[in-house]
């Protein structure tokens, strides 16, 4: 911890003249990282001292979510500031509309005078002919399959480390008289789908964390009781979440191997970004660079008998989010904020920091209201619309997440299948209250909220097997409650 604390202690509050300058933005984005897998979030095993240090001197959002729990859509939401139902073509879900691509936050920042860079995962589904490299000053897509890349000298280097190498090069070449926005978007901790080697598991980690956690026993999934899986409706039992469970979680030995490797992947990110922070300090840019860490969606890790994301439960939708702003006064640092914040809020936040004009189509809100305590003409949100509209009919759904209640309807089921959970009495979402007469009024309210949010973004979608037409479905889905 000493090197990190020494590094963070150098992130001084700006002088009044420097505070008037537009800040740099460093956006660190992990893949498939569930909300609780950080030391600062209380995880008993995962070691993330770099991110923990940022949280200790910044703001950790303990109730951050994505609007859609799948990689490509979540990344499009982040770039466009719009829900998928707004930014995607109705007859080609989830392909992003050209008009939404024209106001991506890197493009707006670039037009506002920022030097922009993107290294790592891209994975947004754009129209044919779209070239992301034309929207950045520096761009290189770096994927997995495999994670280890062969370097010009014949050695192998992990994708996580390569992404950070590129980020350091970008920082070293940064002009002093121009602000920057740099995306370092990792593929970790996503499983290597095509590599299931015994003893290695699905998560090839960087060499920097070799041997880490080898002396730690990995406890079984907290929600791993077979009765929890058995209580699901058949369409969820038959989903890709269950299929992938058998890749590496269906025996205690496979489970321990894979979860240990997954934890190493996250610690590997943490170690790599510590070098990026050191480069910021060496370049004299640390005291005016805001650092954001988050992930594109959550992850089940064997809970509920599932693996992956895609569905409506907390493990899939909830993500880590940490914002470190060196300009904040001391009394506003080290906060934990439990307001409902979203991946859709990041683009408007970046533009707010940069003083750039917000595009009319953005749907998220600037987090500066919460971070800096800025005044607002309206209170913070009390609920949000969430959805998953492609990939597989068994996981196509729409819903509402409040601070207390969660509602979801899987509308490809005939009729739609509903869930209602009360987080106040059932934090783990084990009870479906949709058929409980005592909750009929709540169910009605949540349906109406869902309908209103859905209609505000273009209305209902046809079931996946009927999406040949460009006409959206009319009216609201007729719902079937759980039996």
FIRO-535595 format. One record per residue: z, y, x of N, C-alpha, C in turn; residue in one letter. Coordinates in steps of 0.05 Angstrom, whole numbers, plus 5000, padded with zeros to 4 digits. Atoms other than C-alpha are relative to their C-alpha. Layout:
residues N
ZYXZYXZYXa...
This chain:
residues 483
500049765016500050005000500050255017x499749754985501450505057497350145005x502549864996494150635074499050144975x500949885025492450755001501650244993x498449775007498351214989499550235019x500849794981496551595052497450134992x502649905009489451665026500350174976x499749855025491651894957501650265005x498549764995496652394985498350225011x501849804990490752755017498350124979x501549905023487652864949501550254989x498349775007490653564944498850144976x500949835022490354024884498350235012x501949814990484554504893501150295000x499549725001485255234910498650124976x501349885024483255724855497150035004x502949974995476555844888498549744998x501350265001474955104896500049894972x499750115027477354944825497750094982x502349905016471555364798497549845005x502350164994466654884830499849764981x500450245016463654314790500849765016x499050244985466953654808497949795004x501650254997463553044836501249794982x499250215017463952424794499349735013x500550274990464751714821500849814978x499650185022464051194767499849715009x499850274991466350494785500149824975x500350145026464249984732499949705006x499850294996466349244733498649864977x501350165020463248684693501949784990x498350225012467048214645502950005010x497149984992473948474664501750064976x498349955023479148414610502150215007x498349764997484048984599502549965017x497450044988490248664629499949905029x500250124974487548424696500150225022x499449804979490249004738503049995005x497149984994496849064774501450224984x498849785015498049734740500349944971x499850085028497049404672502149784997x497850195001502748924689499249715005x500750284995498848304710501749895022x498150114980503547844748498749885025x501350134978498347554795497950185013x502249854989492248004804500950245016x499249784982492948484863497750205001x502049795001489249144854501350265010x498549774990492949654899498450264999x501749755000487050144903499950124972x500249905027486150204828502850074990x497249935007493750194818500750285010x499449744989494150794864498750224985x501449805016488951174825501450044973x498649985025492751024761502750155004x497449874995499351254792499750305003x500549714996496151934808498150114979x501949915020491651964747501049934972x499450085028491351714675498949724996x501050265008490950994653499949994969x500350025029488250884583500549714992x499250275006491850274556498749884975x501350085025487850244492497150065000x502849954997480750304517498449754990x501650215012475349904481497050065004x502949965002467849794480499249974971x500950025028463949874416498549744995x501350265001459949234431500749845025x499050154977462648684475497849825011x502050154985456448474514498850195021x500749844977453848714581497950214995x502249815001447149024565500450224980x499649795020449149384502502250195009x497949824991455649654531499050205021x501149814980451849944590498250204988x501749815014446850264543501750204985x498149815013452650564503501050205020x498949824979455550854567497950205008x502149824991448951154588499150204979x501149835021446851434521502150154983x497949885016453551614490499749934970x500550075028451251254426500649714995x499750285009453050614388497249875000x502650144999447650074391498550044974x501449965025446150174317498550264999x501349744998444250884335497750005020x501949974978440650794401497849795002x501950224997436750144390497950004978x502150045020430249984355500849804979x499250185022431549664288498649735001x501550255000426049154296499849875027x500150114973427349014369502850035013x497349984989434948994378500349835026x498649744997437849174428498450205017x501649834984431949544460500650294994x499249725004433850274471497650184993x502149825008429750814437499450215022x500749814980425851294482501550274997x498549755004429351904451502949985010x497350034989436151614470499949995030x500350014970433751474541499650275012x500649734990431552194548502550175004x497549854997438852434543502249835013x498050154984442251914587501650195017x498449804986448052244622499050055029x501049944973444952154693497750204999x502349825002438652504669501050294994x499049735007442553084637501450125024x498749894977446853164699498050075022x502149944980440753144744498750274994x501249755008437553694704501950245003x498049794997444054084710500750055029x499649944972443654064786501649805016x498550214986447453434803498149825016x501450224986445052944856501149744988x499250245014445252264821499249755015x500550254987445751564848500949774983x499350255014446050864818499549765018x500350244985447350224857501549774986x498850235013448649544828498649914975x501150115024447749234761498750224982x501349815019442949574712500249874972x499750185023441649064656499950144973x500449885026439949564601497249934990x502650085010434249344556498550244990x501549765005429249904556497149934991x502850065008422049964528498349935024x501850064978416349684570499150265014x501049774984414450164626502250195008x497849824992421250504631500949935028x499250044972423250604704502550155006x497549864996430550754716500150165025x499949854975429250974787498950284998x501149735004425551584760502150194989x497949835013432051834729502450045019x497949964980436251834793498750105026x501049934973435652144862500049765018x499850244984437851484893500649774980x499650235019437350814856499249745013x500750274992437550084873501549804982x498950215016438649514825500849775018x498950214983443048984858501349804981x499050195019444248354817501449765013x498950254991447447674822497849794999x501950225000444146984821498150025024x497250064993446046934877501550255007x498349784992451947374893499750075029x500349964971450947274968497150055007x502849924993444747634994499749965030x500650034971441347495060499250275011x500549744987441448115104497749975021x502250014981435848305153500749845025x499350154976439847985210500649714994x499650285007440347325172502849934989x497350055010447747395153500050034969x499749985029450147355081502150224994x498149795009453647935045500249994970x499550015029456847944976499050254986x501049785017453948374921502050234998x497949805003460548744912500050185025x499949854975460648954985497450165005x502649854997453249144985500050254983x500049765018454149604925501750225013x498349804988459849954961498850115026x501449914976455849985026498050224993x502049805009450350354988501450264991x498549775008455550814957500950175023x499049864977458350995025497750145014x502349874989451351145051499350254984x500549775017450251604991501950235006x498049804995456751965004499650145027x500449894973455352055078497650195001x502449825000448652385062500250224979x499749815022451452835007500050295011x499949714992449753585016502650134991x497549875007455954025016499850204977x500449795019452954534969499049904973x501050125025451254054911501949794990x498250215010455553634865498449744996x501450255004454052894855501449844978x498950215018454952344803498949735010x500850254987454951654834501149764983x499250245014454951004794500049775019x499950254986457350384830500749794979x499850195022456249834778499949725010x499750274989458749154799499049784981x500450245016456448474775502649844997x497450135002463348204790501650134977x499250274995467247914757498549814981x501650175017461547604717499649725013x500550274990460646854724497249985012x502750074989454946604767499049774982x500850195020451546254709498549765010x501750224990447045824752501349865024x498750124977452245604803502749894992x497550125009457645114781501049795021x499250194979459744804847502949924998x497250095001466044374846501650135023x498249884980471844714882499550295004x500749724997468345384881500250144973x499949895026467745494807497750194994x502249835010463546004770500050285013x499649734991465946614809500050025031x500149994971463646664882501250275009x498649764993468547174912499150105027x500749904973467447634972501949895021x498350114979470047395039502650165005x497749844995475047965041502549894986x497750115015479447564992500149705003x499750284994478646875021502949925001x497350104999484946475009502050144982x498149865017488046984962500749844975x498950145023492346674907500049695003x500150294996491545984938502849884997x497250105002499145934939501250054973x499049935026499746154867499149794979x500750175023499945684807499050184978x501149845021495545954752500949894973x499050105026499045894684497749964981x502150055020494945614626499650254982x500449775017491846114577502250024978x497749955019497246424533499249924972x500950085027493046304470498249755002x501650244995490445634493500749764982x499250225018493845194440497649914984x502350105015488644744408500050074971x499849935028491244934340498750284995x501249735004488845654351496949974998x502850055002481745414364499349864973x500550155025482044924305500150174975x499749835024483845484257497550174995x502449835003477145834268498149874980x502150115016471445764219497949865017x501850174985466045274240498050165016x502149854986460945804259501050115026x498949914974465646074313500649765018x499750244984467345364336497449925013x502650094990459945254346498650225017x501349774987458645914382499849975030x500350004971456746064454502750035014x497449984989464046244466501249725006x499050274996465845504457498349855020x501850134981459745254494500850065029x499449924973461645644556502849925009x497350104993468845414552499849745016x500350264986466444734576498750035027x501049954973463245044637502249975021x498050004979469845124672502850034991x497349955010475945144628501249774984x499250215018476444484592501949795013x498050174987480944134644501950195015x498249834984487144414679499050065028x501049964973483844324747497750205000x502249815001477444684728501050284993x498949755008481445224694501250155023x498749874978485745374754498050095021x502149934980479745374801498550254992x501749785009475745854759501650264996x498549765004481246334740501050125026x499249904973483746384812497650145012x502449884988476546534833499350274985x500449755015475847054777501950225009x498149804990482147404801499150105027x500949914974479347414871497650194998x502349815004472947744846501050284994x498949745007477148314817501350135024x498849904976481248384880497950075021x502249934982474748384919498850274994x500949745007472348984880502050215010x497949814992479049334893499950065030x500249964971478449214968497550165008x502549864992471249454971500150294993x500049725007472450094934502050165016x498249854982478150274981498450125023x501749894979472750365034498350244990x501549775012468850824987501850254999x498249785000475051254978500550115027x499649914972476051285053497550175008x502449844994468751525059500150274987x499749745014470152075008501750185016x498249844985475952315049498750095027x501349944974472052285115497950214997x502249815005466352685084501150274989x498849765010471253215059499450054970x500849985028469453074986502249904981x498050135016475852734962501450194980x498349835017479353344934498450134977x501549905023473753514886498349774987x501450235011471552814864501749864979x498650145022473752524797499149715002x500650284998474151764799500749864974x499750155025473251324737499649715006x500350294998474350574736500249884972x500050145026472650144675498349755002x501550255001468949514654498350004974x501950005022463249354607500849854975x498850155023467148864562502349835011x497750174993473148414561499149715006x500650274992473547664573502249814990x498050185012477047064541501649845020x498550164980479046654602501449764988x498950245012480246044559501850054976x498449945024484346404506498449934975x501250075025482946154435498149765002x501950224996479045574465497250115006x502649864996473546074484499650085029x500849874975469946344545497850204994x502049795004465946984547501150234985x499249765015466247574499498749994973x501750005024461647764440501450034973x498850005027466647684383502050224997x498549775008471648144350502950015010x497250014991478247944383500550195023x499249814980482148394429499149935029x500850084972480547984492497150075006x502849934996473148144482499550305001x500649725004473348874461501550195018x498249824986478949164503499549985030x500749994972477649384575501950185015x498449814984481249724633498650275001x501249734995480150474641502150175014x498349824984483150924695498450245008x501349754991481351654709501950145019x498549854980483651994772498550275005x501249744997482352744774501950165020x498349874980485053084838500750294993x499549725008484853764803502450024981x497849995020490353564754502650095013x497449944990497153884764501849765000x498350234996502653414785501349894974x498650085025506053404717498249854981x501850145018499853124684499049745012x500950244987498952544732501949764994x498450235004501451834726500549934971x499650045029500651824650498749744992x501250225014499251224607499450094971x500849895026495351424544499249764983x500650235017495150944485498250084976x502049925020490051334443497649815001x502450165001483850954421497750145014x502249894985478551114473497849795004x502450175001471550824480498250045024x502249964980465950694529498150224991x501849795009461951174485501150285007x498849754992466751724508499350095028x500349944971464751684581497750215005x502249814996457952044577500850284992x499249725006460652654539502250115019x497949914981466652674587498750095026x501349924975462152694648498650274997x501349755004458053254619501950234996x498049795003464253634600501150085027x499149934973466853594671497950175015x502149864986460153834696499250274988x500849765013459654404647497149994990x502850035010452954124622500149994970x500250005029450654194551499949724989x499950275012452253594508497649974981x502250055019446153294473501049964972x499250025028446453314397500549714992x499850285008445752554393502449855010x497650144990452052384431502149964978x498050075021457252034388502849985010x497350024990463151974434501350275003x498549764996468452494451500950035029x499149964973470552804516502949935004x497350094994476752484546501750235012x498549784988478653154577502150114980x498049925020482253304511502649865005x497650164995487152744528501050035029x499350004972487052794604501350275007x499249734992487953544611501750144979x498549875021491353684545498650244988x501649785011485654144523500450014970x499949975028485954424454497549884987x502350125015481354104401500250094971x500149915028479154314332500549774981x499550235018480553614306501849805016x498250204987485653054320498349785012x501450234988483752454363499549794979x500750205019480551864328502349814994x498050205008484851374289498849734996x501450265002479550824284497350035013x502749994991472750644310498449764989x501950205010466650244288499249835024x500850184978465149624330498049794988x502150175010459449124325498949825022x501650174982455348574357497649914984x502350025018448248544331497749845011x502250174990444148074375501249765014x499350244984444447454419500149744984x499850255015446446934367501050064972x499149955028447146924290502949944996x497250065005453946604295502050215010x498349794989456647214332499050284993x501049755009453247774294501950124979x497949895017458448224262500250305003x499349724999460848924247502850034989x497249985009467849194236501250275008x498449764995473249714244502549925016x497550044985478949744295501750254997x498149795002484850174277502349955020x497650054984491450254314501549764989x498550225012494349764264498349774991x501650215012488849374229497349965015x502750074990482549024253498649854978x501650125020477048854205497349925012x502750094990470648454220498749834979x501650175017465148154178497649905015x502250144986460247654207497849984979x501949965023454247864165497649815001x502250205000449347324187500949754984x499150225017453746824149499350074971x500849965028451646734077502049894980x499849714996455447084047501650075025x498649914976458647504101502949905000x497450114997465147224129501950215012x498349784992471047694136502649915014x497450024988477147764180501550264996x498249775001483048224172502649935015x497650064983488648254224501850254999x498049794998495048664224501349995028x499050004972496648834297503050065001x497149935000503549084278501749754997x498550255005505948404254498849765014x501450224988500947964290498250105022x501549874977498948264357497849825010x501950194988495147634377497749934980x502250045020490647644314499749704993x500150285006492446934296499849954969x500050035029492947054220497750174988x502149865015487047234177501050064973x498849915025489647644119497950084979x502149925019482947734083500349884973x499750125026484947274027502850054988x497249965009492147514021500050234979x500049795020492947893955501750245007x498249784991498448313987498550205017x501649824982493148614033497350084987x502549945013487648713981499350305003x500649724997488249473984499150075028x500849954972487849474060497249895005x502750114996481849014058497950184988x501949825013478349484009499650255016x500249764984479950094052498349945026x501450064976477349744115497049954995x502850045007470949524080498650274996x501249745006469750234057499650165026x500249874974471050514127497649885016x502250134986466150004156497350084988x502549925013460850174105499350295008x500549724993461550924119499050035029x500849984972461150844194497349875005x502650144998455350354188497750184990x502049835012451450824142499550255017x500349764983452651414189498249945024x501750084977448751014242497549854990x502650115009442750814199500349784980x499750195021445750314151500149715010x499650294994446249554147497649895014x502150154987442149084189499449754985x500850265010438248494165501249785017x499350234983440747804187497949965022x501850034978437647614253497449854993x502450165006432847104223498150154981x501749855018430047644177499150275012x500549744987428948204228497150035009x502849944994421348184229499250264989x500749755014421148784183501350245014x498849764989422449494206501950134980x498349895020426149634141502849895003x497250094999433749614147500949894973x498950105025437649224096501350234985x498949795017439849644037502849914990x497450065012446949704011501949885020x498050124982453049364039499949704997x500050295000453948644056501949894979x498250145018456948204002501749815017x498350144981462947914036501349754989x498550245007466147234036502550015017x497550004985473447214056500649725009x499450264988476346664098501649834981x498550195017478846044062502049855017x
